[in-house]
Amino acid sequence: MSKSNRLFDLLQVLRRRNGPVPGTDLAREAGVSLRTIYRDIATLQAMGADIEGEPGFGYILKPGFLLPPLMFTKEELQALTLGAQWVSRQTDDGMALAAQNAIGKIGSVLPSELRPLLTDNAFHVGRARPQSEAADLELLRHAMREQFKLHVAYRDPTGAQTQRIIWPIMLGFIETKRFVAGWCELREDFRTFRVDRIERVELIEERYPGRRRDLAKRWRSLVDEKQKMERDKSRES
């Protein structure tokens, strides 16, 4: 592995970890000596990387530093293009444009020999079926971003329509279905709504309390707990 690639990988390891990373851990993951890690840390610090720490304590990278030029492996580029293709064909026009712009920005800084990988047709993602026009995904994303409440007319599996005020916290894409998860004021609990069953949606410019990301963590914990209970019940039977 070249030194530039090793430095880039070292930065990635530091970014992935929340706390100080011992030099021995860095050396083991990079497959080099501890002395080499000390030299690489010094090189990155000289290049402007805000790395704090010392031998025997560990190292932590402060955010905001990029190692130019931006380099990716072939597999990483394939993962990016596959992800962009999925977003372009499974979400909404706004996200599709954002994905295309992101790939364009990446292509502008790649070496010429790697750029063809961004247009490689080795993968295919099918297009999502048209969903309910009443529940526009861009509107749902806007409501989540601003933490606005939504008034929705929702038809449940029995065909009955109910009026709900929900706090949207997350969008889900499972096979051909789209879901919005959030707090339901009617049920006073978290609920998951199928987008194709939303018959009418209205943005309420009233922000719901707390932080969306904290609510999303609570929802995920409840989902994980429910799935664990179902697995345990299945084993018992």
C-alpha atoms as an extended CHARMM CRD file, in Angstrom:
* protein
*
       237  EXT
         1         1  MET       CA              0.0000000000        0.0000000000        0.0000000000  PROA      1               0.0000000000
         2         2  SER       CA              1.2870000000        3.4480000000       -0.9250000000  PROA      2               0.0000000000
         3         3  LYS       CA              1.8530000000        6.0240000000        1.7830000000  PROA      3               0.0000000000
         4         4  SER       CA             -0.9220000000        8.3090000000        0.4390000000  PROA      4               0.0000000000
         5         5  ASN       CA             -3.4490000000        5.4580000000        0.5900000000  PROA      5               0.0000000000
         6         6  ARG       CA             -2.2460000000        4.5300000000        4.0640000000  PROA      6               0.0000000000
         7         7  LEU       CA             -2.7040000000        8.1130000000        5.2670000000  PROA      7               0.0000000000
         8         8  PHE       CA             -6.2060000000        8.2210000000        3.8110000000  PROA      8               0.0000000000
         9         9  ASP       CA             -7.1140000000        4.9050000000        5.4650000000  PROA      9               0.0000000000
        10        10  LEU       CA             -5.7230000000        6.1770000000        8.7540000000  PROA      10              0.0000000000
        11        11  LEU       CA             -8.0190000000        9.2060000000        8.5720000000  PROA      11              0.0000000000
        12        12  GLN       CA            -10.9860000000        6.9430000000        7.8590000000  PROA      12              0.0000000000
        13        13  VAL       CA            -10.2500000000        4.8470000000       10.9440000000  PROA      13              0.0000000000
        14        14  LEU       CA            -10.0570000000        7.9690000000       13.1180000000  PROA      14              0.0000000000
        15        15  ARG       CA            -13.3360000000        9.3020000000       11.6520000000  PROA      15              0.0000000000
        16        16  ARG       CA            -15.1640000000        6.0640000000       12.4320000000  PROA      16              0.0000000000
        17        17  ARG       CA            -14.2540000000        6.0850000000       16.1190000000  PROA      17              0.0000000000
        18        18  ASN       CA            -15.8990000000        8.4150000000       18.6080000000  PROA      18              0.0000000000
        19        19  GLY       CA            -13.1150000000        8.4630000000       21.1880000000  PROA      19              0.0000000000
        20        20  PRO       CA             -9.3260000000        8.3080000000       21.2840000000  PROA      20              0.0000000000
        21        21  VAL       CA             -7.8680000000        5.3940000000       19.2980000000  PROA      21              0.0000000000
        22        22  PRO       CA             -4.7200000000        3.7620000000       20.7120000000  PROA      22              0.0000000000
        23        23  GLY       CA             -1.7290000000        3.6980000000       18.3750000000  PROA      23              0.0000000000
        24        24  THR       CA             -1.5460000000       -0.0750000000       18.7470000000  PROA      24              0.0000000000
        25        25  ASP       CA             -5.0910000000       -0.3830000000       17.3240000000  PROA      25              0.0000000000
        26        26  LEU       CA             -4.1800000000        1.8510000000       14.3870000000  PROA      26              0.0000000000
        27        27  ALA       CA             -1.0340000000       -0.1530000000       13.6850000000  PROA      27              0.0000000000
        28        28  ARG       CA             -2.9040000000       -3.4670000000       13.8230000000  PROA      28              0.0000000000
        29        29  GLU       CA             -5.6410000000       -2.2780000000       11.4480000000  PROA      29              0.0000000000
        30        30  ALA       CA             -3.1440000000       -0.7370000000        9.0060000000  PROA      30              0.0000000000
        31        31  GLY       CA             -0.7850000000       -3.7070000000        9.1890000000  PROA      31              0.0000000000
        32        32  VAL       CA              2.2570000000       -1.5380000000        9.9470000000  PROA      32              0.0000000000
        33        33  SER       CA              4.5380000000       -0.9300000000       12.9000000000  PROA      33              0.0000000000
        34        34  LEU       CA              3.6690000000        1.3900000000       15.7620000000  PROA      34              0.0000000000
        35        35  ARG       CA              6.6360000000        3.5740000000       14.8000000000  PROA      35              0.0000000000
        36        36  THR       CA              5.1580000000        3.9900000000       11.3020000000  PROA      36              0.0000000000
        37        37  ILE       CA              1.8490000000        5.0890000000       12.8390000000  PROA      37              0.0000000000
        38        38  TYR       CA              3.6570000000        7.7320000000       14.8810000000  PROA      38              0.0000000000
        39        39  ARG       CA              5.3110000000        9.0510000000       11.7060000000  PROA      39              0.0000000000
        40        40  ASP       CA              2.0160000000        9.0200000000        9.7890000000  PROA      40              0.0000000000
        41        41  ILE       CA              0.2480000000       10.9310000000       12.5640000000  PROA      41              0.0000000000
        42        42  ALA       CA              3.0090000000       13.5490000000       12.4670000000  PROA      42              0.0000000000
        43        43  THR       CA              2.6980000000       13.7810000000        8.6580000000  PROA      43              0.0000000000
        44        44  LEU       CA             -1.0720000000       14.3170000000        8.8490000000  PROA      44              0.0000000000
        45        45  GLN       CA             -0.6660000000       16.9450000000       11.5710000000  PROA      45              0.0000000000
        46        46  ALA       CA              1.8650000000       18.7760000000        9.3790000000  PROA      46              0.0000000000
        47        47  MET       CA             -0.6820000000       18.7210000000        6.5220000000  PROA      47              0.0000000000
        48        48  GLY       CA             -3.2540000000       20.4470000000        8.7260000000  PROA      48              0.0000000000
        49        49  ALA       CA             -5.2140000000       17.5770000000       10.2390000000  PROA      49              0.0000000000
        50        50  ASP       CA             -6.3900000000       18.5160000000       13.7310000000  PROA      50              0.0000000000
        51        51  ILE       CA             -5.3370000000       15.2940000000       15.4680000000  PROA      51              0.0000000000
        52        52  GLU       CA             -5.0330000000       15.3900000000       19.2290000000  PROA      52              0.0000000000
        53        53  GLY       CA             -3.3400000000       12.7830000000       21.4250000000  PROA      53              0.0000000000
        54        54  GLU       CA             -0.0220000000       11.2350000000       22.2050000000  PROA      54              0.0000000000
        55        55  PRO       CA              1.6330000000        7.8140000000       22.5590000000  PROA      55              0.0000000000
        56        56  GLY       CA              0.0890000000        5.8040000000       25.3730000000  PROA      56              0.0000000000
        57        57  PHE       CA             -3.1340000000        7.8280000000       25.3250000000  PROA      57              0.0000000000
        58        58  GLY       CA             -4.5530000000        7.5170000000       21.8210000000  PROA      58              0.0000000000
        59        59  TYR       CA             -5.4870000000        9.8240000000       18.9700000000  PROA      59              0.0000000000
        60        60  ILE       CA             -8.6820000000       11.6140000000       17.9940000000  PROA      60              0.0000000000
        61        61  LEU       CA             -9.4130000000       13.5310000000       14.7720000000  PROA      61              0.0000000000
        62        62  LYS       CA            -11.3530000000       16.7760000000       15.0200000000  PROA      62              0.0000000000
        63        63  PRO       CA            -13.8870000000       17.2680000000       12.1920000000  PROA      63              0.0000000000
        64        64  GLY       CA            -13.3080000000       19.4610000000        9.1640000000  PROA      64              0.0000000000
        65        65  PHE       CA            -10.1990000000       18.0180000000        7.5020000000  PROA      65              0.0000000000
        66        66  LEU       CA            -10.0640000000       16.4080000000        4.0540000000  PROA      66              0.0000000000
        67        67  LEU       CA             -6.9990000000       14.8090000000        2.5330000000  PROA      67              0.0000000000
        68        68  PRO       CA             -6.6910000000       15.9640000000       -1.1120000000  PROA      68              0.0000000000
        69        69  PRO       CA             -6.9770000000       14.5700000000       -3.6750000000  PROA      69              0.0000000000
        70        70  LEU       CA            -10.1380000000       12.6080000000       -2.9090000000  PROA      70              0.0000000000
        71        71  MET       CA             -9.4390000000        8.9390000000       -3.6000000000  PROA      71              0.0000000000
        72        72  PHE       CA            -11.7200000000        5.9170000000       -3.6870000000  PROA      72              0.0000000000
        73        73  THR       CA            -11.1520000000        2.2570000000       -4.3520000000  PROA      73              0.0000000000
        74        74  LYS       CA            -12.9800000000        0.6480000000       -7.2840000000  PROA      74              0.0000000000
        75        75  GLU       CA            -15.3710000000       -1.0850000000       -4.8850000000  PROA      75              0.0000000000
        76        76  GLU       CA            -16.1240000000        2.2000000000       -3.0990000000  PROA      76              0.0000000000
        77        77  LEU       CA            -16.9080000000        3.8760000000       -6.4230000000  PROA      77              0.0000000000
        78        78  GLN       CA            -19.2090000000        1.0080000000       -7.3810000000  PROA      78              0.0000000000
        79        79  ALA       CA            -20.9720000000        1.3200000000       -4.0330000000  PROA      79              0.0000000000
        80        80  LEU       CA            -21.4360000000        5.0710000000       -4.5880000000  PROA      80              0.0000000000
        81        81  THR       CA            -22.8100000000        4.6870000000       -8.1090000000  PROA      81              0.0000000000
        82        82  LEU       CA            -25.1250000000        1.8570000000       -7.0430000000  PROA      82              0.0000000000
        83        83  GLY       CA            -26.4000000000        3.9700000000       -4.1510000000  PROA      83              0.0000000000
        84        84  ALA       CA            -26.9380000000        6.9800000000       -6.4100000000  PROA      84              0.0000000000
        85        85  GLN       CA            -28.8270000000        4.8360000000       -8.9210000000  PROA      85              0.0000000000
        86        86  TRP       CA            -31.0510000000        3.4650000000       -6.1520000000  PROA      86              0.0000000000
        87        87  VAL       CA            -31.8150000000        6.9670000000       -4.8470000000  PROA      87              0.0000000000
        88        88  SER       CA            -32.5420000000        8.2250000000       -8.3850000000  PROA      88              0.0000000000
        89        89  ARG       CA            -35.0620000000        5.4450000000       -9.0690000000  PROA      89              0.0000000000
        90        90  GLN       CA            -36.6360000000        4.8040000000       -5.6880000000  PROA      90              0.0000000000
        91        91  THR       CA            -37.1540000000        8.2270000000       -4.1080000000  PROA      91              0.0000000000
        92        92  ASP       CA            -38.3140000000       11.5950000000       -5.4510000000  PROA      92              0.0000000000
        93        93  ASP       CA            -37.0940000000       14.0630000000       -8.0830000000  PROA      93              0.0000000000
        94        94  GLY       CA            -35.3430000000       16.2790000000       -5.5430000000  PROA      94              0.0000000000
        95        95  MET       CA            -33.3010000000       13.4180000000       -4.1100000000  PROA      95              0.0000000000
        96        96  ALA       CA            -32.5990000000       12.0720000000       -7.6070000000  PROA      96              0.0000000000
        97        97  LEU       CA            -31.1190000000       15.4290000000       -8.6320000000  PROA      97              0.0000000000
        98        98  ALA       CA            -29.0740000000       15.5780000000       -5.4100000000  PROA      98              0.0000000000
        99        99  ALA       CA            -27.6620000000       12.0980000000       -6.1120000000  PROA      99              0.0000000000
       100       100  GLN       CA            -26.7070000000       13.0730000000       -9.6680000000  PROA      100             0.0000000000
       101       101  ASN       CA            -25.0610000000       16.2840000000       -8.4440000000  PROA      101             0.0000000000
       102       102  ALA       CA            -23.0850000000       14.3560000000       -5.8230000000  PROA      102             0.0000000000
       103       103  ILE       CA            -21.7750000000       11.9110000000       -8.4270000000  PROA      103             0.0000000000
       104       104  GLY       CA            -20.8490000000       14.8720000000      -10.6520000000  PROA      104             0.0000000000
       105       105  LYS       CA            -18.8570000000       16.4980000000       -7.8440000000  PROA      105             0.0000000000
       106       106  ILE       CA            -17.0370000000       13.2590000000       -7.1170000000  PROA      106             0.0000000000
       107       107  GLY       CA            -16.2320000000       12.8110000000      -10.8040000000  PROA      107             0.0000000000
       108       108  SER       CA            -14.7380000000       16.2920000000      -11.0090000000  PROA      108             0.0000000000
       109       109  VAL       CA            -11.9730000000       15.4080000000       -8.5150000000  PROA      109             0.0000000000
       110       110  LEU       CA            -11.2860000000       11.8100000000       -9.5680000000  PROA      110             0.0000000000
       111       111  PRO       CA             -8.2360000000       10.8360000000      -11.6230000000  PROA      111             0.0000000000
       112       112  SER       CA             -9.1850000000       10.3600000000      -15.2780000000  PROA      112             0.0000000000
       113       113  GLU       CA             -8.5810000000        6.5980000000      -15.1700000000  PROA      113             0.0000000000
       114       114  LEU       CA            -11.2370000000        6.1520000000      -12.4540000000  PROA      114             0.0000000000
       115       115  ARG       CA            -13.9960000000        8.3580000000      -13.9150000000  PROA      115             0.0000000000
       116       116  PRO       CA            -15.4360000000        5.6410000000      -16.2090000000  PROA      116             0.0000000000
       117       117  LEU       CA            -16.4010000000        3.6770000000      -13.0880000000  PROA      117             0.0000000000
       118       118  LEU       CA            -18.9900000000        6.3430000000      -12.2760000000  PROA      118             0.0000000000
       119       119  THR       CA            -20.9180000000        5.4590000000      -15.4380000000  PROA      119             0.0000000000
       120       120  ASP       CA            -20.3130000000        1.7180000000      -15.2970000000  PROA      120             0.0000000000
       121       121  ASN       CA            -23.5380000000       -0.2090000000      -15.9890000000  PROA      121             0.0000000000
       122       122  ALA       CA            -22.5860000000       -3.2810000000      -13.9670000000  PROA      122             0.0000000000
       123       123  PHE       CA            -25.6480000000       -2.8310000000      -11.7300000000  PROA      123             0.0000000000
       124       124  HSD       CA            -29.3460000000       -2.2730000000      -12.3270000000  PROA      124             0.0000000000
       125       125  VAL       CA            -31.9290000000       -0.8930000000       -9.9280000000  PROA      125             0.0000000000
       126       126  GLY       CA            -35.5810000000       -1.0870000000      -10.9210000000  PROA      126             0.0000000000
       127       127  ARG       CA            -37.8010000000        1.9660000000      -10.7560000000  PROA      127             0.0000000000
       128       128  ALA       CA            -40.3040000000        2.2530000000       -7.9380000000  PROA      128             0.0000000000
       129       129  ARG       CA            -43.9810000000        1.9980000000       -8.7410000000  PROA      129             0.0000000000
       130       130  PRO       CA            -45.8840000000        5.3270000000       -8.6930000000  PROA      130             0.0000000000
       131       131  GLN       CA            -47.0970000000        6.0430000000       -5.1810000000  PROA      131             0.0000000000
       132       132  SER       CA            -49.8570000000        8.2050000000       -3.7680000000  PROA      132             0.0000000000
       133       133  GLU       CA            -49.5460000000       11.7090000000       -5.1960000000  PROA      133             0.0000000000
       134       134  ALA       CA            -51.0910000000       13.1080000000       -2.0100000000  PROA      134             0.0000000000
       135       135  ALA       CA            -48.0110000000       12.1730000000        0.0040000000  PROA      135             0.0000000000
       136       136  ASP       CA            -45.2320000000       13.8540000000       -1.9240000000  PROA      136             0.0000000000
       137       137  LEU       CA            -41.8620000000       12.6510000000       -0.6250000000  PROA      137             0.0000000000
       138       138  GLU       CA            -40.3270000000       16.1040000000       -0.9750000000  PROA      138             0.0000000000
       139       139  LEU       CA            -43.0510000000       17.4950000000        1.3040000000  PROA      139             0.0000000000
       140       140  LEU       CA            -42.4270000000       14.7170000000        3.8200000000  PROA      140             0.0000000000
       141       141  ARG       CA            -38.6810000000       15.3500000000        3.7650000000  PROA      141             0.0000000000
       142       142  HSD       CA            -39.2550000000       19.0870000000        4.2330000000  PROA      142             0.0000000000
       143       143  ALA       CA            -41.5120000000       18.4180000000        7.2140000000  PROA      143             0.0000000000
       144       144  MET       CA            -38.8970000000       16.1340000000        8.7900000000  PROA      144             0.0000000000
       145       145  ARG       CA            -36.0740000000       18.5960000000        8.1760000000  PROA      145             0.0000000000
       146       146  GLU       CA            -37.9810000000       21.5010000000        9.7580000000  PROA      146             0.0000000000
       147       147  GLN       CA            -39.7250000000       19.3220000000       12.3750000000  PROA      147             0.0000000000
       148       148  PHE       CA            -43.1620000000       20.4390000000       11.1690000000  PROA      148             0.0000000000
       149       149  LYS       CA            -46.2870000000       18.4990000000       12.0450000000  PROA      149             0.0000000000
       150       150  LEU       CA            -48.4570000000       16.9410000000        9.3340000000  PROA      150             0.0000000000
       151       151  HSD       CA            -52.2140000000       16.5280000000        9.1450000000  PROA      151             0.0000000000
       152       152  VAL       CA            -52.9610000000       13.3930000000        7.1570000000  PROA      152             0.0000000000
       153       153  ALA       CA            -56.0530000000       11.5000000000        6.0620000000  PROA      153             0.0000000000
       154       154  TYR       CA            -55.0190000000        7.8700000000        6.4080000000  PROA      154             0.0000000000
       155       155  ARG       CA            -56.8280000000        4.7270000000        5.2900000000  PROA      155             0.0000000000
       156       156  ASP       CA            -55.9750000000        1.7440000000        7.4680000000  PROA      156             0.0000000000
       157       157  PRO       CA            -55.8130000000       -1.9210000000        6.3140000000  PROA      157             0.0000000000
       158       158  THR       CA            -59.5670000000       -2.3530000000        6.9800000000  PROA      158             0.0000000000
       159       159  GLY       CA            -60.3870000000        0.5380000000        4.6390000000  PROA      159             0.0000000000
       160       160  ALA       CA            -61.4600000000        2.9410000000        7.3820000000  PROA      160             0.0000000000
       161       161  GLN       CA            -60.2030000000        6.5080000000        7.0490000000  PROA      161             0.0000000000
       162       162  THR       CA            -58.8770000000        8.3850000000       10.0690000000  PROA      162             0.0000000000
       163       163  GLN       CA            -57.5930000000       11.9190000000       10.5120000000  PROA      163             0.0000000000
       164       164  ARG       CA            -54.1750000000       12.0570000000       12.1390000000  PROA      164             0.0000000000
       165       165  ILE       CA            -51.6760000000       14.6670000000       13.2150000000  PROA      165             0.0000000000
       166       166  ILE       CA            -48.2310000000       13.0960000000       13.0620000000  PROA      166             0.0000000000
       167       167  TRP       CA            -44.6760000000       14.1610000000       13.7960000000  PROA      167             0.0000000000
       168       168  PRO       CA            -42.6670000000       12.7230000000       10.8830000000  PROA      168             0.0000000000
       169       169  ILE       CA            -39.2710000000       11.4190000000       11.9730000000  PROA      169             0.0000000000
       170       170  MET       CA            -38.1550000000        8.8970000000        9.3380000000  PROA      170             0.0000000000
       171       171  LEU       CA            -38.8010000000        7.6420000000        5.8080000000  PROA      171             0.0000000000
       172       172  GLY       CA            -38.5070000000        3.9370000000        5.0680000000  PROA      172             0.0000000000
       173       173  PHE       CA            -38.1100000000        2.0680000000        1.7830000000  PROA      173             0.0000000000
       174       174  ILE       CA            -38.8820000000       -1.6430000000        2.0580000000  PROA      174             0.0000000000
       175       175  GLU       CA            -39.0930000000       -3.5810000000       -1.2040000000  PROA      175             0.0000000000
       176       176  THR       CA            -41.7320000000       -1.7130000000       -3.2720000000  PROA      176             0.0000000000
       177       177  LYS       CA            -43.3560000000        0.0800000000       -0.3270000000  PROA      177             0.0000000000
       178       178  ARG       CA            -42.6000000000        3.4490000000        1.2250000000  PROA      178             0.0000000000
       179       179  PHE       CA            -43.2910000000        4.2770000000        4.8510000000  PROA      179             0.0000000000
       180       180  VAL       CA            -43.2050000000        7.3120000000        7.0950000000  PROA      180             0.0000000000
       181       181  ALA       CA            -42.6110000000        6.7310000000       10.7990000000  PROA      181             0.0000000000
       182       182  GLY       CA            -43.5520000000        9.2520000000       13.4310000000  PROA      182             0.0000000000
       183       183  TRP       CA            -45.3980000000       10.1170000000       16.6030000000  PROA      183             0.0000000000
       184       184  CYS       CA            -49.1900000000        9.9460000000       16.2050000000  PROA      184             0.0000000000
       185       185  GLU       CA            -51.0810000000       12.4360000000       18.3760000000  PROA      185             0.0000000000
       186       186  LEU       CA            -54.3030000000       10.4080000000       18.0100000000  PROA      186             0.0000000000
       187       187  ARG       CA            -52.7370000000        7.1850000000       19.3290000000  PROA      187             0.0000000000
       188       188  GLU       CA            -50.2510000000        8.9740000000       21.6090000000  PROA      188             0.0000000000
       189       189  ASP       CA            -47.5660000000        6.5930000000       20.4370000000  PROA      189             0.0000000000
       190       190  PHE       CA            -45.1610000000        5.8950000000       17.5810000000  PROA      190             0.0000000000
       191       191  ARG       CA            -46.7740000000        4.5960000000       14.4110000000  PROA      191             0.0000000000
       192       192  THR       CA            -45.6080000000        3.6280000000       10.9160000000  PROA      192             0.0000000000
       193       193  PHE       CA            -47.7590000000        4.7190000000        7.9580000000  PROA      193             0.0000000000
       194       194  ARG       CA            -47.6930000000        3.3330000000        4.4340000000  PROA      194             0.0000000000
       195       195  VAL       CA            -47.3140000000        6.2290000000        2.0240000000  PROA      195             0.0000000000
       196       196  ASP       CA            -49.7250000000        4.7300000000       -0.5230000000  PROA      196             0.0000000000
       197       197  ARG       CA            -52.4740000000        4.7580000000        2.1180000000  PROA      197             0.0000000000
       198       198  ILE       CA            -52.1370000000        8.4750000000        2.7980000000  PROA      198             0.0000000000
       199       199  GLU       CA            -55.0080000000       10.0800000000        0.8730000000  PROA      199             0.0000000000
       200       200  ARG       CA            -54.4150000000       13.6730000000        1.8710000000  PROA      200             0.0000000000
       201       201  VAL       CA            -51.5850000000       15.5000000000        3.6030000000  PROA      201             0.0000000000
       202       202  GLU       CA            -51.3040000000       19.0590000000        4.8360000000  PROA      202             0.0000000000
       203       203  LEU       CA            -48.2280000000       20.7430000000        6.2710000000  PROA      203             0.0000000000
       204       204  ILE       CA            -48.7780000000       22.3800000000        9.6490000000  PROA      204             0.0000000000
       205       205  GLU       CA            -46.1480000000       25.0440000000       10.2230000000  PROA      205             0.0000000000
       206       206  GLU       CA            -45.9270000000       24.1720000000       13.8840000000  PROA      206             0.0000000000
       207       207  ARG       CA            -42.7650000000       22.5080000000       15.0910000000  PROA      207             0.0000000000
       208       208  TYR       CA            -43.0400000000       19.4310000000       17.2590000000  PROA      208             0.0000000000
       209       209  PRO       CA            -40.9980000000       19.3930000000       20.5010000000  PROA      209             0.0000000000
       210       210  GLY       CA            -37.6530000000       17.7520000000       21.0900000000  PROA      210             0.0000000000
       211       211  ARG       CA            -35.1160000000       16.7230000000       18.4510000000  PROA      211             0.0000000000
       212       212  ARG       CA            -36.1170000000       14.5610000000       15.5150000000  PROA      212             0.0000000000
       213       213  ARG       CA            -32.9830000000       12.4320000000       15.8000000000  PROA      213             0.0000000000
       214       214  ASP       CA            -33.7610000000       11.6540000000       19.4590000000  PROA      214             0.0000000000
       215       215  LEU       CA            -37.2970000000       10.6040000000       18.5580000000  PROA      215             0.0000000000
       216       216  ALA       CA            -35.8950000000        8.4430000000       15.7590000000  PROA      216             0.0000000000
       217       217  LYS       CA            -33.5610000000        6.7070000000       18.2550000000  PROA      217             0.0000000000
       218       218  ARG       CA            -36.5130000000        5.9690000000       20.5310000000  PROA      218             0.0000000000
       219       219  TRP       CA            -38.5070000000        4.5780000000       17.6050000000  PROA      219             0.0000000000
       220       220  ARG       CA            -35.5920000000        2.3700000000       16.5150000000  PROA      220             0.0000000000
       221       221  SER       CA            -35.1860000000        1.0490000000       20.0590000000  PROA      221             0.0000000000
       222       222  LEU       CA            -38.8690000000        0.0940000000       20.1920000000  PROA      222             0.0000000000
       223       223  VAL       CA            -38.6400000000       -1.6230000000       16.7990000000  PROA      223             0.0000000000
       224       224  ASP       CA            -35.5110000000       -3.5360000000       17.8500000000  PROA      224             0.0000000000
       225       225  GLU       CA            -37.1640000000       -4.5930000000       21.1100000000  PROA      225             0.0000000000
       226       226  LYS       CA            -40.2700000000       -5.7990000000       19.2790000000  PROA      226             0.0000000000
       227       227  GLN       CA            -38.2040000000       -7.7760000000       16.7830000000  PROA      227             0.0000000000
       228       228  LYS       CA            -36.2070000000       -9.3710000000       19.6130000000  PROA      228             0.0000000000
       229       229  MET       CA            -39.4200000000      -10.4320000000       21.3620000000  PROA      229             0.0000000000
       230       230  GLU       CA            -40.7250000000      -11.9440000000       18.1290000000  PROA      230             0.0000000000
       231       231  ARG       CA            -37.4720000000      -13.8820000000       17.6270000000  PROA      231             0.0000000000
       232       232  ASP       CA            -37.5760000000      -15.1600000000       21.2090000000  PROA      232             0.0000000000
       233       233  LYS       CA            -41.1870000000      -16.2060000000       20.8250000000  PROA      233             0.0000000000
       234       234  SER       CA            -40.3540000000      -17.9970000000       17.5690000000  PROA      234             0.0000000000
       235       235  ARG       CA            -37.5420000000      -19.9490000000       19.2540000000  PROA      235             0.0000000000
       236       236  GLU       CA            -39.8340000000      -21.0020000000       22.0970000000  PROA      236             0.0000000000
       237       237  SER       CA            -42.4240000000      -22.3460000000       19.7040000000  PROA      237             0.0000000000
